[in-house]
Amino acid sequence: MNTIMKKLKNSQGLFSLLGLLLLVVVSSLSSDRFLRFDNIITILRQSSILLILSVGLTGVVLTRGVDLSISAMAAFVGCTSAQLLKAGVPIPIVFIVGIIIGGIIGLFNGFLVGRLRLPPFVATYGTMMVVNGFSLIMMQGAVIYGLPENFAWYGVGYIGFLPVPVVIAAAVVAFFIVLLKNTTFGREIYLIGSNYNVALYSAVPVRKRIYTMYAICGMTAGLAGLILTARLNAAEVAMGDTFGLQTVAAVVIGGTSLLGGEGGPLGTVIGALILTIVVNIMNLLGVSSYAQPVVIGVVIISTVYLDVVSKQKRVN
């Protein structure tokens, strides 16, 4: 019993869940509109793109890495998919091409980090700049809009009472739970993040696992770009800027340590919901959009600080 209580006490994921519950209580007391069904659906819809991006990033962070290029990847895939749709390419082919493009860019990041041993922050920041450049060249400042109605359904349609992006995000989360928690691949990803040298000497194909994890992260970024384009029914270069470092924040707030080897997809769900609810309640209360980034920044800094401090205590 003492061991279980100690694990719970040291669990950042537990603190994140308690934080989410406290936020829900405070938000419901602050606005009588917060717990309305339509607002709950709005929160789920608004968190779906962030969640798809963040849950893919979770696997990379577990390896003690990071990918700053995923928002740029999402925008590039979105712009490419819009171009293809305007050219008459069938929607299924557009989805396949978009996800493959994301996977290729992710694989390139994996090569930079796993093979060339570049710091993940620097490598993926460079990739972000390159991908943004390609988007600018492709779009030439234009905005593509008026996409096929069947494609827009993936962003604004419903399956029953749930928005399609929410259903897709749930499926992505389920995939990552199985991948990271119930497969040998997932256990090796955790080992790489916990102790790189031990993983190497345990005959884990470290480079291949890093390549694969970054590629999967890129594929989820490509999927997020497709859904975002469908939701906006338009595509332009800056469409991914809204997310930026929010993806990293969602992962860390959910209890996945930037030092690797600890956390998981369920925590990322909590982190994405926390960020979305904070923005939602500020909108309901009429807080100025200029002040909102300040609040988000305080939440992110506080959470990262708690993550680092709790990790150091456990090591010592």
C-alpha positions in Angstrom: 0.0 0.0 0.0 2.8 2.4 0.9 4.5 1.6 -2.5 1.3 2.4 -4.4 0.8 5.7 -2.5 4.4 6.7 -3.2 3.9 6.0 -6.9 0.7 8.1 -6.9 2.4 10.9 -5.0 5.3 11.0 -7.5 3.0 10.7 -10.6 3.0 13.9 -12.6 0.1 12.4 -14.6 -2.0 12.3 -11.4 -1.2 15.9 -10.7 -2.3 16.8 -14.3 -5.6 14.9 -13.8 -6.3 16.7 -10.5 -5.4 19.9 -12.2 -7.9 19.2 -15.0 -10.6 18.3 -12.5 -9.9 21.5 -10.5 -10.0 23.6 -13.7 -13.4 22.1 -14.7 -14.8 22.9 -11.2 -13.5 26.5 -11.3 -14.7 27.0 -14.9 -18.2 25.6 -14.1 -18.5 28.0 -11.1 -17.2 30.9 -13.2 -19.6 30.5 -16.1 -23.0 28.8 -16.2 -22.4 28.2 -19.9 -19.3 26.1 -19.4 -21.1 22.7 -18.7 -23.7 23.1 -21.5 -23.6 20.3 -24.0 -22.9 22.5 -27.0 -19.9 24.0 -25.1 -18.5 20.6 -24.2 -18.7 19.6 -27.8 -17.0 22.8 -28.8 -14.1 22.1 -26.4 -13.7 18.6 -27.8 -13.8 19.9 -31.3 -11.2 22.7 -30.6 -8.9 20.3 -28.8 -9.0 17.6 -31.6 -6.3 19.1 -33.9 -4.0 19.9 -31.0 -4.5 16.4 -29.6 -3.7 14.7 -32.9 -0.4 16.7 -33.1 0.5 16.3 -29.5 -0.2 12.6 -29.1 2.2 12.0 -32.0 4.8 14.2 -30.4 4.4 12.2 -27.2 6.3 9.2 -28.6 9.2 11.5 -29.7 9.4 13.2 -26.3 9.5 9.8 -24.6 12.8 9.2 -26.5 14.1 12.4 -24.9 13.6 14.2 -28.2 11.3 16.9 -29.5 9.9 17.9 -32.9 9.4 21.6 -33.4 8.5 21.1 -37.0 5.1 19.4 -36.7 3.0 22.6 -37.0 4.9 23.5 -40.1 4.4 20.0 -41.4 0.7 20.2 -40.8 0.6 23.5 -42.8 2.7 22.1 -45.6 0.5 19.0 -45.9 -2.6 21.2 -45.8 -1.4 23.4 -48.6 -0.3 20.4 -50.7 -3.7 18.7 -50.1 -5.6 21.8 -51.2 -3.5 22.1 -54.4 -4.2 18.4 -55.1 -8.0 18.8 -54.4 -8.2 21.8 -56.7 -6.5 19.7 -59.4 -9.2 17.0 -59.1 -7.3 14.4 -57.2 -9.7 12.0 -55.3 -10.0 12.6 -51.6 -8.7 9.1 -50.5 -5.5 9.7 -52.6 -5.1 13.1 -51.1 -5.3 11.7 -47.6 -2.7 9.0 -48.4 -0.3 11.4 -50.0 -0.6 13.9 -47.2 0.1 11.3 -44.5 3.0 9.9 -46.5 4.5 13.4 -46.9 4.3 13.9 -43.2 6.0 10.5 -42.6 8.8 11.3 -45.0 9.6 14.6 -43.3 9.4 12.9 -39.9 11.8 10.2 -41.1 14.2 13.0 -42.2 14.0 14.4 -38.6 14.7 10.9 -37.3 17.8 10.6 -39.5 19.1 14.0 -38.3 18.6 13.0 -34.6 19.2 9.2 -34.7 22.0 9.0 -37.3 23.7 12.4 -37.3 23.1 12.8 -33.5 22.1 16.4 -33.9 20.3 18.0 -30.9 16.5 17.4 -31.5 15.7 21.1 -30.8 18.2 22.4 -33.4 17.5 19.7 -36.0 13.7 20.0 -36.0 13.8 23.8 -35.8 15.9 23.7 -39.0 13.4 21.3 -40.6 10.6 23.7 -39.6 12.3 26.6 -41.4 12.9 24.4 -44.5 9.3 23.2 -44.6 7.9 26.7 -44.1 10.1 27.8 -47.0 8.6 25.1 -49.2 5.1 26.2 -48.2 5.9 29.8 -49.1 7.3 28.8 -52.5 4.3 26.6 -53.2 1.6 29.1 -52.2 3.2 32.4 -53.3 1.1 34.2 -50.7 -2.2 32.8 -52.0 -5.0 31.3 -50.0 -6.8 28.3 -51.4 -10.5 28.0 -50.4 -13.7 26.5 -51.6 -12.6 22.9 -51.3 -14.9 20.0 -52.1 -17.8 19.5 -49.7 -17.0 15.8 -49.2 -13.5 16.8 -48.0 -14.8 19.5 -45.7 -16.9 16.9 -43.9 -13.8 15.6 -42.3 -13.4 18.9 -40.5 -17.0 20.0 -39.8 -19.1 16.9 -40.2 -20.6 14.7 -37.5 -20.7 11.0 -36.7 -23.8 10.8 -34.5 -23.5 13.7 -32.1 -19.7 13.7 -32.2 -17.7 15.9 -34.6 -15.6 13.9 -37.1 -12.3 15.4 -35.9 -13.1 14.2 -32.3 -13.7 10.7 -33.6 -10.5 10.7 -35.6 -8.5 12.1 -32.6 -9.9 9.4 -30.3 -8.8 6.7 -32.9 -5.3 8.2 -33.0 -5.1 8.2 -29.2 -6.2 4.6 -29.0 -3.6 3.7 -31.6 -0.8 5.3 -29.6 -2.0 3.7 -26.3 -1.7 0.3 -27.9 1.6 1.1 -29.7 3.4 2.6 -26.7 1.9 0.6 -23.8 1.2 -2.9 -25.3 4.0 -3.6 -27.8 7.7 -4.4 -27.7 8.3 -1.3 -29.8 6.6 0.9 -27.1 8.7 -0.6 -24.3 11.8 0.0 -26.3 10.8 3.6 -26.8 10.5 4.1 -23.1 13.8 2.4 -22.5 15.6 4.6 -25.0 14.2 7.7 -23.2 15.0 6.3 -19.7 18.6 5.3 -20.4 20.0 5.5 -24.0 23.1 3.5 -23.2 21.2 0.7 -21.5 18.9 0.4 -24.5 22.0 0.3 -26.8 23.7 -2.4 -24.8 20.4 -4.3 -24.6 20.5 -4.9 -28.4 17.6 -2.5 -29.0 17.9 -1.1 -32.5 18.0 2.4 -31.2 18.4 4.3 -34.5 15.6 2.4 -36.2 13.3 3.0 -33.3 14.1 6.7 -33.4 13.6 6.8 -37.2 10.3 5.1 -36.8 9.0 7.2 -33.9 9.8 10.5 -35.7 8.2 9.1 -38.9 5.0 8.2 -37.0 5.0 11.6 -35.5 5.3 13.1 -38.9 2.4 11.0 -40.2 0.1 12.3 -37.4 1.2 15.8 -38.2 0.2 15.2 -41.8 -3.2 13.8 -40.7 -3.7 16.9 -38.5 -2.9 19.1 -41.4 -5.5 17.4 -43.5 -8.2 17.7 -40.8 -7.3 21.3 -40.2 -7.6 22.1 -43.9 -11.0 20.4 -44.0 -12.1 22.3 -40.9 -11.1 25.7 -42.3 -12.2 24.7 -45.8 -9.1 26.6 -46.9 -5.3 26.4 -46.8 -2.6 29.0 -46.3 1.0 29.0 -45.1 0.3 30.3 -41.6 -2.5 27.8 -40.8 -0.4 25.8 -38.4 1.0 28.8 -36.4 -1.9 28.7 -33.9 -0.5 25.5 -32.5 3.3 26.2 -32.4 4.8 25.2 -29.1 1.3 24.4 -27.7 1.9 20.9 -28.8 5.0 20.6 -26.6 3.1 22.3 -23.8 0.2 19.8 -24.0 2.6 16.9 -23.8 4.5 18.2 -20.8 1.3 19.4 -19.0 0.0 15.9 -19.4 3.0 14.4 -17.4 5.3 13.3 -20.2 8.8 14.4 -19.1 11.1 16.3 -21.4 13.8 14.2 -19.9 12.3 11.2 -21.5 11.1 7.7 -20.5 8.0 8.8 -18.5 4.4 9.7 -19.4 2.1 8.6 -22.2 -0.8 9.4 -24.5 -3.5 9.5 -21.9 -1.6 12.3 -20.1 -1.4 14.2 -23.4 -5.1 14.0 -23.7 -5.3 15.7 -20.3 -2.8 18.3 -21.3 -4.6 19.2 -24.5 -7.9 19.5 -22.7 -6.4 21.8 -20.0 -5.0 24.2 -22.7 -8.3 24.1 -24.6 -10.4 24.7 -21.5 -8.2 27.6 -20.3 -8.8 29.3 -23.6 -12.5 28.4 -23.7 -13.3 29.7 -20.2 -11.4 33.0 -21.0 -13.6 33.4 -24.1 -16.7 32.7 -22.1 -15.6 35.3 -19.5 -14.8 37.9 -22.2 -11.1 38.0 -21.4 -9.2 40.0 -24.0 -7.5 37.9 -26.7 -4.4 40.0 -26.0 -4.2 38.8 -22.4 -4.8 35.1 -23.1 -1.3 34.3 -24.2 0.0 35.6 -20.9 -2.2 33.1 -19.0 -1.3 30.3 -21.3 2.4 31.1 -20.8 2.1 31.1 -17.0 0.4 27.7 -17.2 3.2 26.3 -19.4 6.1 27.7 -17.3 4.5 26.5 -14.1 4.0 23.0 -15.4 7.4 22.6 -16.9 9.0 23.8 -13.6 7.0 21.3 -11.6 8.0 18.6 -14.1 11.7 19.4 -13.8 11.6 19.7 -10.0 9.6 16.4 -9.5 12.0 14.6 -11.8 15.1 15.9 -9.9 13.5 14.8 -6.5 13.0 11.3 -7.8 16.5 11.1 -9.1 18.0 12.3 -5.8 
